[in-house]
Amino acid sequence: MYPLWHVGHQNEAGDNDSTVHVDQDGVFIDEQDGDDVKLLGIYSTRERAEERMKRARLLPGFRDEPECFLLDGYELDEDTWVEGFVRTPAGD
């Protein structure tokens, strides 16, 4: 399956509080700093997801940030998070 996400950026993570869209790791996401992550859909093939991405790039908002789509493939019934997690207090 292929979830397709888009990130509407409003973060201030760059130099002089500029907005970061893409960094060395790919599409940058910081929801705590204002970035808005939207799930456009979950598709059975990469081709269908890519077609949806092409259509979305024509729409308001999405066309303003055409590089800010995330598309990864996942196998059904496989664990993707296999370890626990630790919460850190706000402000740390």
HELIX and SHEET records of a PDB file:
HELIX    1   1 ASP A   15  ASP A   17  5                                   3    
HELIX    2   2 GLU A   31  ASP A   33  5                                   3    
HELIX    3   3 ARG A   46  ALA A   56  1                                  11    
SHEET    1   A 3 ASP A  36  TYR A  43  0                                        
SHEET    2   A 3 TYR A   2  GLY A   8 -1                                        
SHEET    3   A 3 PHE A  69  LEU A  71 -1                                        
SHEET    1   B 2 VAL A  22  ASP A  23  0                                        
SHEET    2   B 2 GLY A  26  VAL A  27 -1                                        
END                                                                             
